[in-house]
Amino acid sequence: MFAIVLNNLIDTGLVGHLGAAQVAAVGSAGFVVWLIFSIMDIFAVGTVALISRHVGAGEYEAASEKS
């Protein structure tokens, strides 16, 4: 998440001299990128938890099916 914030700050700095509408567009696009990465993180964390549960129970076949 730090990389997303840093990228958004750099983009804002590069576009800052163009005008308020352009800075607003960078801010809106940054929010969309953050939202997409957050949704991807939900699936990643859920998948890791599911696989860890199967590995902890010794169910290696079930764990490999989930990955």
Beta strands, then each sheet from edge to edge (+ up, - down):
end
